[in-house]
Amino acid sequence: MNYKTYLFDFDYTLADSSRGIVKCFRIVLTRHQYVDVTDEAIKRTIGKTLEESFSILTGITEPEQLTAFRQEYRLEADLYMNANTQLFPDTLSTLKALKAQGARIGIISTKYRFRILSFLEEYLPEDFLDIVVGGEDVSAAKPSPEGVLFALKQLGSTPQETLYIGDSTVDAETARNAGVDFAGVLNGMTTADELRAYPHRMIMENLGDMLNSQELHEA
C-alpha cells in the first residue's frame, strides 16, 4: 500500500458501541417523555454530534435544550458506554498490520477523545496510536475537515498519502472536504449504495479487506 497515514472513524468503524449509544439515548429520551423513538432511528444518527442526534430524534432545535440533553447523555455514557462497546473482529489485526508496515495510525471521531482512549487502553499499547482527535478537540464537527486537517498537520502528513476510513456518509463527506481519499466499511447502518454516491477508493465488507485490497495496492 502506498498510503503512509490511515485515519479512522471510531463508532461503527473500529468498534460497535451501538448498544451503549442506544442505552444512553434511551435513558435521556425516556426521562423527557420521548418514548416512541426506535432503536433503529437512534442508530441512524451515530456519527453525528449529540446535539444533531437529539434534534433529529426529538424535533427540538433550541440550543440550550440540546446542550442539556448532551450533558445528561455524557453522564449516562460515563456509566454505560465502554461496558457496552466492543471492537469489530478485524480491528486489532488490521491496525497492527498497518503499523507493522510503518504507517501512521489515527482516529478522528465526534466521540470524546478521553472515552476512546479509556476504552482502547485495554487493547493497544499506550503509544500505538499516533493521534486521536475527539469531539472536544475541534470547533466544527465532521463533515468539517477540521479534525482531519489538524491530524495531518500534527503528523506531518500530506492529503495525498492519507486514507480516511469510515462507515457513514458523514465520513465520506469529511474525507472529500479534507481532500483525502476515502474507504468505506459496511459495519454500520449505511449501505454500500449510499457510500458509493461519494468519491471513494473502495467499499469494504470489513476492515480486513484493507490488507489484501488490489485497489489500495494500486493507489
RODO-667218 format. One line per field, with one value per atom (N, C-alpha, C): x, y, z; atom name; residue in three letters. Coordinates in steps of 0.2 Angstrom, whole numbers, plus 5000, padded with zeros to 4 digits. Layout:
BEGIN
xx [X, ...]
yy [Y, ...]
zz [Z, ...]
at [CA, ...]
aa [ala, ...]
***
This chain:
BEGIN
xx [5004, 5000, 5004, 5002, 5006, 5004, 4999, 4997, 5002, 5003, 5008, 5004, 4998, 4994, 4987, 4984, 4977, 4974, 4968, 4964, 4957, 4955, 4949, 4944, 4938, 4932, 4932, 4928, 4928, 4921, 4916, 4910, 4907, 4906, 4904, 4909, 4916, 4921, 4926, 4929, 4933, 4930, 4924, 4921, 4913, 4909, 4902, 4900, 4899, 4896, 4889, 4885, 4878, 4874, 4876, 4872, 4873, 4879, 4879, 4876, 4877, 4874, 4866, 4863, 4856, 4854, 4857, 4856, 4856, 4861, 4861, 4856, 4855, 4850, 4843, 4842, 4835, 4834, 4839, 4838, 4836, 4840, 4838, 4832, 4830, 4824, 4818, 4818, 4813, 4812, 4817, 4817, 4813, 4813, 4809, 4803, 4801, 4795, 4795, 4801, 4801, 4802, 4796, 4796, 4795, 4794, 4792, 4798, 4803, 4809, 4812, 4813, 4815, 4823, 4825, 4832, 4835, 4832, 4834, 4835, 4831, 4832, 4838, 4839, 4845, 4851, 4851, 4857, 4859, 4854, 4855, 4858, 4858, 4861, 4868, 4871, 4878, 4883, 4887, 4892, 4891, 4885, 4883, 4885, 4885, 4886, 4879, 4880, 4875, 4869, 4871, 4866, 4862, 4865, 4862, 4857, 4860, 4856, 4850, 4850, 4844, 4839, 4842, 4837, 4833, 4837, 4834, 4828, 4830, 4826, 4820, 4821, 4815, 4812, 4815, 4812, 4814, 4818, 4819, 4825, 4825, 4831, 4834, 4831, 4834, 4840, 4846, 4852, 4853, 4850, 4850, 4848, 4842, 4839, 4844, 4846, 4851, 4857, 4860, 4866, 4864, 4858, 4856, 4856, 4853, 4852, 4859, 4864, 4871, 4874, 4873, 4876, 4873, 4867, 4863, 4866, 4867, 4869, 4876, 4881, 4888, 4888, 4884, 4884, 4882, 4877, 4875, 4881, 4884, 4889, 4895, 4896, 4902, 4900, 4894, 4892, 4892, 4889, 4887, 4891, 4894, 4897, 4902, 4908, 4913, 4911, 4907, 4905, 4900, 4898, 4893, 4896, 4903, 4906, 4911, 4912, 4916, 4919, 4926, 4929, 4927, 4927, 4925, 4931, 4929, 4934, 4940, 4940, 4946, 4950, 4947, 4950, 4958, 4959, 4966, 4971, 4969, 4974, 4975, 4970, 4971, 4976, 4974, 4978, 4986, 4986, 4993, 4997, 4994, 4997, 4999, 4995, 4997, 5002, 5002, 5008, 5014, 5014, 5020, 5023, 5019, 5021, 5024, 5024, 5027, 5022, 5016, 5010, 5009, 5007, 5004, 4997, 4995, 4988, 4984, 4978, 4975, 4967, 4964, 4957, 4954, 4949, 4945, 4938, 4935, 4928, 4925, 4918, 4914, 4914, 4916, 4916, 4921, 4920, 4925, 4932, 4937, 4944, 4945, 4944, 4945, 4942, 4936, 4932, 4935, 4937, 4940, 4947, 4951, 4957, 4956, 4951, 4950, 4947, 4944, 4942, 4947, 4951, 4957, 4963, 4963, 4969, 4970, 4964, 4964, 4967, 4967, 4968, 4975, 4977, 4983, 4988, 4994, 4999, 4998, 5000, 4999, 5001, 5007, 5010, 5008, 5003, 5002, 4999, 4994, 4990, 4995, 4995, 4999, 4995, 4989, 4985, 4977, 4974, 4967, 4964, 4959, 4955, 4948, 4946, 4939, 4935, 4928, 4924, 4926, 4929, 4931, 4937, 4940, 4947, 4945, 4939, 4938, 4932, 4932, 4927, 4921, 4922, 4917, 4917, 4912, 4912, 4912, 4913, 4913, 4905, 4904, 4909, 4914, 4915, 4920, 4927, 4931, 4938, 4943, 4940, 4945, 4949, 4945, 4949, 4954, 4952, 4957, 4963, 4962, 4967, 4972, 4969, 4973, 4977, 4975, 4979, 4984, 4983, 4988, 4994, 4992, 4997, 5001, 4998, 5002, 5006, 5004, 5008, 5013, 5013, 5017, 5015, 5009, 5007, 5003, 5004, 5000, 4994, 4989, 4982, 4983, 4988, 4989, 4992, 4995, 4997, 4993, 4987, 4982, 4976, 4973, 4967, 4963, 4956, 4952, 4947, 4945, 4941, 4935, 4929, 4923, 4917, 4912, 4906, 4900, 4901, 4895, 4896, 4890, 4891, 4894, 4893, 4897, 4904, 4907, 4914, 4916, 4912, 4914, 4914, 4909, 4909, 4916, 4917, 4923, 4930, 4930, 4936, 4936, 4931, 4930, 4932, 4929, 4931, 4938, 4941, 4948, 4953, 4951, 4955, 4959, 4956, 4960, 4955, 4959, 4955, 4951, 4945, 4941, 4940, 4939, 4937, 4931, 4926, 4920, 4920, 4917, 4917, 4910, 4907, 4900, 4898, 4901, 4900, 4894, 4891, 4886, 4879, 4876, 4869, 4869, 4874, 4875, 4876, 4872, 4873, 4878, 4880, 4886, 4884, 4877, 4875, 4875, 4874, 4874, 4881, 4886, 4893, 4896, 4893, 4896, 4894, 4889, 4887, 4893, 4898, 4903, 4910, 4915, 4921, 4924, 4927, 4930, 4935, 4939, 4944, 4941, 4937, 4934, 4929, 4924, 4919, 4920, 4921, 4924, 4918, 4918, 4913, 4916, 4922, 4925, 4932, 4935, 4942, 4947, 4947, 4952, 4953, 4948, 4948, 4954, 4956, 4961, 4967, 4969, 4975, 4977, 4972, 4973, 4969, 4968, 4964, 4969, 4967, 4971, 4970, 4964, 4963, 4967, 4969, 4973, 4980, 4982, 4989, 4991, 4986, 4987, 4986, 4985, 4984, 4990]
yy [4994, 5000, 5006, 5011, 5017, 5023, 5022, 5027, 5026, 5032, 5032, 5033, 5036, 5038, 5036, 5032, 5029, 5033, 5036, 5039, 5036, 5034, 5030, 5034, 5033, 5035, 5029, 5031, 5026, 5022, 5025, 5021, 5018, 5012, 5008, 5007, 5009, 5008, 5004, 5006, 5002, 4998, 5000, 4997, 4998, 4993, 4993, 4995, 5002, 5005, 5006, 5003, 5005, 5003, 4997, 4995, 5000, 5003, 5008, 5015, 5017, 5023, 5023, 5017, 5016, 5017, 5013, 5013, 5021, 5024, 5031, 5036, 5035, 5039, 5038, 5031, 5029, 5032, 5032, 5034, 5042, 5045, 5053, 5054, 5051, 5052, 5050, 5044, 5042, 5047, 5049, 5054, 5060, 5062, 5068, 5066, 5060, 5058, 5056, 5056, 5054, 5046, 5043, 5035, 5032, 5035, 5032, 5031, 5034, 5034, 5027, 5024, 5017, 5017, 5011, 5009, 5011, 5009, 5010, 5017, 5021, 5029, 5031, 5029, 5031, 5029, 5023, 5020, 5024, 5026, 5030, 5037, 5039, 5046, 5045, 5039, 5038, 5041, 5045, 5048, 5056, 5057, 5065, 5067, 5074, 5076, 5074, 5074, 5073, 5078, 5084, 5089, 5088, 5086, 5085, 5079, 5074, 5067, 5069, 5072, 5074, 5078, 5083, 5087, 5082, 5078, 5073, 5069, 5067, 5062, 5065, 5071, 5075, 5080, 5083, 5089, 5095, 5095, 5101, 5104, 5111, 5115, 5120, 5121, 5126, 5124, 5128, 5126, 5124, 5128, 5127, 5120, 5118, 5111, 5106, 5107, 5102, 5101, 5106, 5106, 5102, 5103, 5100, 5092, 5091, 5084, 5080, 5084, 5082, 5080, 5085, 5084, 5078, 5077, 5072, 5065, 5065, 5059, 5058, 5063, 5061, 5058, 5060, 5057, 5050, 5048, 5041, 5037, 5040, 5037, 5035, 5040, 5038, 5031, 5030, 5024, 5018, 5019, 5013, 5012, 5017, 5016, 5011, 5011, 5007, 4999, 4998, 4991, 4989, 4993, 4991, 4992, 4992, 4993, 4988, 4985, 4980, 4981, 4980, 4980, 4975, 4977, 4973, 4968, 4962, 4956, 4958, 4962, 4963, 4969, 4973, 4979, 4979, 4975, 4974, 4972, 4966, 4963, 4968, 4972, 4977, 4983, 4985, 4991, 4989, 4983, 4980, 4979, 4977, 4975, 4982, 4987, 4993, 4996, 4996, 4999, 4995, 4988, 4985, 4987, 4990, 4992, 4999, 5002, 5008, 5014, 5012, 5018, 5022, 5028, 5032, 5030, 5029, 5027, 5033, 5035, 5040, 5038, 5042, 5041, 5048, 5049, 5056, 5054, 5057, 5055, 5061, 5060, 5065, 5063, 5057, 5054, 5058, 5058, 5061, 5057, 5061, 5058, 5054, 5056, 5053, 5046, 5046, 5040, 5034, 5037, 5032, 5029, 5034, 5031, 5027, 5028, 5024, 5017, 5017, 5010, 5006, 5010, 5006, 5004, 5007, 5006, 4998, 4995, 4988, 4984, 4987, 4983, 4985, 4991, 4993, 4996, 4996, 4999, 5007, 5010, 5017, 5021, 5020, 5024, 5021, 5017, 5014, 5019, 5022, 5027, 5034, 5036, 5042, 5049, 5048, 5054, 5052, 5055, 5054, 5061, 5062, 5069, 5067, 5070, 5069, 5075, 5074, 5080, 5086, 5085, 5091, 5094, 5092, 5094, 5099, 5100, 5104, 5109, 5114, 5119, 5117, 5113, 5111, 5104, 5100, 5093, 5091, 5084, 5081, 5083, 5084, 5083, 5089, 5094, 5098, 5095, 5097, 5094, 5095, 5099, 5102, 5097, 5091, 5086, 5083, 5081, 5078, 5082, 5088, 5093, 5094, 5095, 5095, 5089, 5083, 5077, 5077, 5079, 5079, 5084, 5090, 5095, 5092, 5089, 5086, 5080, 5076, 5071, 5072, 5078, 5080, 5076, 5074, 5070, 5075, 5072, 5076, 5073, 5076, 5073, 5067, 5068, 5063, 5056, 5056, 5050, 5047, 5050, 5049, 5045, 5040, 5037, 5038, 5040, 5041, 5035, 5031, 5025, 5027, 5026, 5027, 5023, 5023, 5019, 5023, 5030, 5034, 5039, 5042, 5047, 5053, 5054, 5060, 5059, 5053, 5051, 5052, 5050, 5051, 5059, 5063, 5070, 5073, 5070, 5073, 5072, 5066, 5065, 5069, 5070, 5074, 5081, 5084, 5091, 5092, 5087, 5087, 5086, 5083, 5082, 5076, 5071, 5065, 5059, 5053, 5048, 5045, 5041, 5038, 5031, 5027, 5020, 5019, 5016, 5015, 5008, 5007, 5000, 4999, 4993, 4992, 4989, 4992, 4989, 4992, 4998, 5002, 5001, 5007, 5007, 5010, 5012, 5015, 5009, 5010, 5005, 5006, 5001, 5002, 5007, 5007, 5012, 5019, 5020, 5027, 5029, 5025, 5027, 5028, 5024, 5024, 5031, 5035, 5041, 5046, 5045, 5049, 5046, 5051, 5048, 5043, 5038, 5033, 5028, 5026, 5021, 5014, 5012, 5006, 5006, 5001, 5000, 4993, 4992, 4986, 4982, 4976, 4972, 4973, 4973, 4973, 4976, 4978, 4981, 4977, 4970, 4966, 4966, 4968, 4969, 4974, 4978, 4983, 4980, 4974, 4971, 4968, 4966, 4962, 4965, 4972, 4975, 4977, 4975, 4977, 4985, 4987, 4994, 4999, 4997, 5001, 5000, 4994, 4992, 4997, 4998, 5002, 5009, 5011, 5019, 5023]
zz [5000, 5000, 5000, 4996, 4996, 5001, 5004, 5009, 5015, 5018, 5024, 5030, 5030, 5035, 5035, 5040, 5040, 5046, 5044, 5049, 5049, 5055, 5056, 5060, 5058, 5062, 5067, 5073, 5078, 5078, 5080, 5081, 5074, 5074, 5068, 5063, 5064, 5060, 5064, 5069, 5073, 5078, 5081, 5087, 5086, 5089, 5089, 5096, 5096, 5103, 5102, 5097, 5096, 5103, 5106, 5112, 5117, 5118, 5123, 5121, 5115, 5112, 5113, 5111, 5111, 5119, 5123, 5130, 5133, 5132, 5134, 5131, 5125, 5122, 5125, 5126, 5128, 5135, 5139, 5146, 5146, 5142, 5142, 5139, 5133, 5129, 5134, 5137, 5141, 5147, 5150, 5155, 5153, 5147, 5144, 5140, 5141, 5138, 5131, 5128, 5121, 5121, 5121, 5122, 5115, 5110, 5104, 5099, 5101, 5096, 5096, 5090, 5089, 5090, 5091, 5092, 5085, 5079, 5073, 5071, 5073, 5072, 5076, 5082, 5086, 5082, 5080, 5077, 5070, 5067, 5061, 5062, 5068, 5070, 5072, 5073, 5075, 5070, 5073, 5069, 5069, 5070, 5071, 5078, 5079, 5086, 5090, 5096, 5101, 5100, 5099, 5098, 5091, 5086, 5080, 5081, 5084, 5085, 5089, 5095, 5099, 5095, 5091, 5087, 5082, 5078, 5074, 5077, 5083, 5086, 5090, 5092, 5096, 5092, 5087, 5084, 5087, 5093, 5096, 5093, 5092, 5089, 5094, 5100, 5104, 5107, 5106, 5108, 5115, 5119, 5127, 5128, 5126, 5127, 5124, 5118, 5115, 5119, 5122, 5126, 5133, 5135, 5142, 5140, 5135, 5133, 5132, 5129, 5128, 5135, 5140, 5146, 5150, 5149, 5153, 5149, 5143, 5139, 5142, 5142, 5144, 5151, 5156, 5162, 5162, 5158, 5157, 5153, 5149, 5145, 5150, 5154, 5159, 5163, 5164, 5167, 5162, 5156, 5152, 5146, 5143, 5136, 5135, 5139, 5137, 5139, 5144, 5145, 5140, 5136, 5130, 5124, 5123, 5117, 5116, 5109, 5108, 5101, 5100, 5094, 5089, 5083, 5077, 5077, 5074, 5074, 5071, 5065, 5061, 5063, 5069, 5070, 5072, 5077, 5080, 5075, 5072, 5067, 5061, 5059, 5053, 5056, 5062, 5064, 5065, 5068, 5069, 5063, 5058, 5051, 5048, 5048, 5046, 5049, 5056, 5060, 5058, 5057, 5056, 5049, 5045, 5038, 5039, 5045, 5046, 5045, 5045, 5044, 5050, 5049, 5055, 5055, 5062, 5063, 5067, 5065, 5070, 5069, 5074, 5075, 5074, 5070, 5070, 5072, 5077, 5079, 5082, 5082, 5086, 5093, 5095, 5102, 5106, 5112, 5116, 5116, 5115, 5115, 5121, 5127, 5133, 5133, 5131, 5131, 5126, 5120, 5116, 5119, 5122, 5124, 5130, 5134, 5140, 5138, 5133, 5130, 5127, 5123, 5119, 5123, 5129, 5133, 5135, 5135, 5137, 5131, 5125, 5119, 5115, 5116, 5112, 5117, 5115, 5119, 5119, 5124, 5126, 5120, 5117, 5111, 5104, 5104, 5097, 5092, 5095, 5090, 5090, 5084, 5083, 5084, 5084, 5086, 5087, 5091, 5092, 5093, 5088, 5088, 5090, 5095, 5098, 5097, 5099, 5098, 5102, 5107, 5111, 5108, 5103, 5100, 5094, 5092, 5086, 5088, 5084, 5084, 5080, 5075, 5070, 5069, 5070, 5069, 5062, 5061, 5054, 5052, 5045, 5040, 5039, 5043, 5043, 5043, 5039, 5038, 5044, 5049, 5054, 5057, 5059, 5063, 5059, 5053, 5048, 5047, 5045, 5044, 5050, 5056, 5062, 5062, 5061, 5062, 5057, 5051, 5045, 5047, 5050, 5052, 5058, 5063, 5069, 5067, 5062, 5060, 5054, 5051, 5046, 5039, 5039, 5033, 5028, 5021, 5016, 5014, 5012, 5010, 5005, 5000, 4995, 4998, 5004, 5007, 5012, 5013, 5018, 5016, 5019, 5018, 5024, 5023, 5029, 5028, 5034, 5033, 5038, 5036, 5040, 5037, 5041, 5039, 5037, 5037, 5036, 5030, 5028, 5023, 5026, 5032, 5036, 5035, 5036, 5035, 5028, 5023, 5016, 5014, 5017, 5016, 5019, 5025, 5029, 5024, 5022, 5018, 5011, 5008, 5002, 5004, 5010, 5012, 5013, 5016, 5018, 5012, 5007, 5001, 5002, 5006, 5006, 5003, 5002, 4999, 5005, 5002, 5007, 5006, 5011, 5010, 5015, 5012, 5017, 5019, 5025, 5028, 5030, 5029, 5030, 5037, 5042, 5049, 5052, 5049, 5052, 5049, 5049, 5046, 5039, 5036, 5030, 5024, 5019, 5014, 5009, 5005, 5000, 4995, 4993, 4988, 4991, 4997, 5000, 5000, 5002, 5002, 4995, 4990, 4983, 4980, 4983, 4980, 4981, 4985, 4986, 4983, 4982, 4980, 4985, 4982, 4987, 4983, 4987, 4984, 4984, 4989, 4989, 4995, 4994, 4999, 5002, 5008, 5011, 5016, 5015, 5020, 5027, 5028, 5035, 5034, 5039, 5039, 5036, 5037, 5035, 5027, 5024, 5017, 5015, 5019, 5018, 5016, 5019, 5019, 5013, 5009, 5003, 4997, 4998, 4993, 4987, 4981, 4975, 4974, 4975, 4974, 4978, 4984, 4988, 4986, 4984, 4982, 4976, 4972, 4966, 4967, 4973, 4975, 4973]
at [N, CA, C, N, CA, C, N, CA, C, N, CA, C, N, CA, C, N, CA, C, N, CA, C, N, CA, C, N, CA, C, N, CA, C, N, CA, C, N, CA, C, N, CA, C, N, CA, C, N, CA, C, N, CA, C, N, CA, C, N, CA, C, N, CA, C, N, CA, C, N, CA, C, N, CA, C, N, CA, C, N, CA, C, N, CA, C, N, CA, C, N, CA, C, N, CA, C, N, CA, C, N, CA, C, N, CA, C, N, CA, C, N, CA, C, N, CA, C, N, CA, C, N, CA, C, N, CA, C, N, CA, C, N, CA, C, N, CA, C, N, CA, C, N, CA, C, N, CA, C, N, CA, C, N, CA, C, N, CA, C, N, CA, C, N, CA, C, N, CA, C, N, CA, C, N, CA, C, N, CA, C, N, CA, C, N, CA, C, N, CA, C, N, CA, C, N, CA, C, N, CA, C, N, CA, C, N, CA, C, N, CA, C, N, CA, C, N, CA, C, N, CA, C, N, CA, C, N, CA, C, N, CA, C, N, CA, C, N, CA, C, N, CA, C, N, CA, C, N, CA, C, N, CA, C, N, CA, C, N, CA, C, N, CA, C, N, CA, C, N, CA, C, N, CA, C, N, CA, C, N, CA, C, N, CA, C, N, CA, C, N, CA, C, N, CA, C, N, CA, C, N, CA, C, N, CA, C, N, CA, C, N, CA, C, N, CA, C, N, CA, C, N, CA, C, N, CA, C, N, CA, C, N, CA, C, N, CA, C, N, CA, C, N, CA, C, N, CA, C, N, CA, C, N, CA, C, N, CA, C, N, CA, C, N, CA, C, N, CA, C, N, CA, C, N, CA, C, N, CA, C, N, CA, C, N, CA, C, N, CA, C, N, CA, C, N, CA, C, N, CA, C, N, CA, C, N, CA, C, N, CA, C, N, CA, C, N, CA, C, N, CA, C, N, CA, C, N, CA, C, N, CA, C, N, CA, C, N, CA, C, N, CA, C, N, CA, C, N, CA, C, N, CA, C, N, CA, C, N, CA, C, N, CA, C, N, CA, C, N, CA, C, N, CA, C, N, CA, C, N, CA, C, N, CA, C, N, CA, C, N, CA, C, N, CA, C, N, CA, C, N, CA, C, N, CA, C, N, CA, C, N, CA, C, N, CA, C, N, CA, C, N, CA, C, N, CA, C, N, CA, C, N, CA, C, N, CA, C, N, CA, C, N, CA, C, N, CA, C, N, CA, C, N, CA, C, N, CA, C, N, CA, C, N, CA, C, N, CA, C, N, CA, C, N, CA, C, N, CA, C, N, CA, C, N, CA, C, N, CA, C, N, CA, C, N, CA, C, N, CA, C, N, CA, C, N, CA, C, N, CA, C, N, CA, C, N, CA, C, N, CA, C, N, CA, C, N, CA, C, N, CA, C, N, CA, C, N, CA, C, N, CA, C, N, CA, C, N, CA, C, N, CA, C, N, CA, C, N, CA, C, N, CA, C, N, CA, C, N, CA, C, N, CA, C, N, CA, C, N, CA, C, N, CA, C, N, CA, C, N, CA, C, N, CA, C, N, CA, C, N, CA, C, N, CA, C, N, CA, C, N, CA, C, N, CA, C, N, CA, C, N, CA, C, N, CA, C, N, CA, C, N, CA, C, N, CA, C, N, CA, C, N, CA, C, N, CA, C, N, CA, C, N, CA, C, N, CA, C, N, CA, C, N, CA, C]
aa [met, met, met, asn, asn, asn, tyr, tyr, tyr, lys, lys, lys, thr, thr, thr, tyr, tyr, tyr, leu, leu, leu, phe, phe, phe, asp, asp, asp, phe, phe, phe, asp, asp, asp, tyr, tyr, tyr, thr, thr, thr, leu, leu, leu, ala, ala, ala, asp, asp, asp, ser, ser, ser, ser, ser, ser, arg, arg, arg, gly, gly, gly, ile, ile, ile, val, val, val, lys, lys, lys, cys, cys, cys, phe, phe, phe, arg, arg, arg, ile, ile, ile, val, val, val, leu, leu, leu, thr, thr, thr, arg, arg, arg, his, his, his, gln, gln, gln, tyr, tyr, tyr, val, val, val, asp, asp, asp, val, val, val, thr, thr, thr, asp, asp, asp, glu, glu, glu, ala, ala, ala, ile, ile, ile, lys, lys, lys, arg, arg, arg, thr, thr, thr, ile, ile, ile, gly, gly, gly, lys, lys, lys, thr, thr, thr, leu, leu, leu, glu, glu, glu, glu, glu, glu, ser, ser, ser, phe, phe, phe, ser, ser, ser, ile, ile, ile, leu, leu, leu, thr, thr, thr, gly, gly, gly, ile, ile, ile, thr, thr, thr, glu, glu, glu, pro, pro, pro, glu, glu, glu, gln, gln, gln, leu, leu, leu, thr, thr, thr, ala, ala, ala, phe, phe, phe, arg, arg, arg, gln, gln, gln, glu, glu, glu, tyr, tyr, tyr, arg, arg, arg, leu, leu, leu, glu, glu, glu, ala, ala, ala, asp, asp, asp, leu, leu, leu, tyr, tyr, tyr, met, met, met, asn, asn, asn, ala, ala, ala, asn, asn, asn, thr, thr, thr, gln, gln, gln, leu, leu, leu, phe, phe, phe, pro, pro, pro, asp, asp, asp, thr, thr, thr, leu, leu, leu, ser, ser, ser, thr, thr, thr, leu, leu, leu, lys, lys, lys, ala, ala, ala, leu, leu, leu, lys, lys, lys, ala, ala, ala, gln, gln, gln, gly, gly, gly, ala, ala, ala, arg, arg, arg, ile, ile, ile, gly, gly, gly, ile, ile, ile, ile, ile, ile, ser, ser, ser, thr, thr, thr, lys, lys, lys, tyr, tyr, tyr, arg, arg, arg, phe, phe, phe, arg, arg, arg, ile, ile, ile, leu, leu, leu, ser, ser, ser, phe, phe, phe, leu, leu, leu, glu, glu, glu, glu, glu, glu, tyr, tyr, tyr, leu, leu, leu, pro, pro, pro, glu, glu, glu, asp, asp, asp, phe, phe, phe, leu, leu, leu, asp, asp, asp, ile, ile, ile, val, val, val, val, val, val, gly, gly, gly, gly, gly, gly, glu, glu, glu, asp, asp, asp, val, val, val, ser, ser, ser, ala, ala, ala, ala, ala, ala, lys, lys, lys, pro, pro, pro, ser, ser, ser, pro, pro, pro, glu, glu, glu, gly, gly, gly, val, val, val, leu, leu, leu, phe, phe, phe, ala, ala, ala, leu, leu, leu, lys, lys, lys, gln, gln, gln, leu, leu, leu, gly, gly, gly, ser, ser, ser, thr, thr, thr, pro, pro, pro, gln, gln, gln, glu, glu, glu, thr, thr, thr, leu, leu, leu, tyr, tyr, tyr, ile, ile, ile, gly, gly, gly, asp, asp, asp, ser, ser, ser, thr, thr, thr, val, val, val, asp, asp, asp, ala, ala, ala, glu, glu, glu, thr, thr, thr, ala, ala, ala, arg, arg, arg, asn, asn, asn, ala, ala, ala, gly, gly, gly, val, val, val, asp, asp, asp, phe, phe, phe, ala, ala, ala, gly, gly, gly, val, val, val, leu, leu, leu, asn, asn, asn, gly, gly, gly, met, met, met, thr, thr, thr, thr, thr, thr, ala, ala, ala, asp, asp, asp, glu, glu, glu, leu, leu, leu, arg, arg, arg, ala, ala, ala, tyr, tyr, tyr, pro, pro, pro, his, his, his, arg, arg, arg, met, met, met, ile, ile, ile, met, met, met, glu, glu, glu, asn, asn, asn, leu, leu, leu, gly, gly, gly, asp, asp, asp, met, met, met, leu, leu, leu, asn, asn, asn, ser, ser, ser, gln, gln, gln, glu, glu, glu, leu, leu, leu, his, his, his, glu, glu, glu, ala, ala, ala]
***
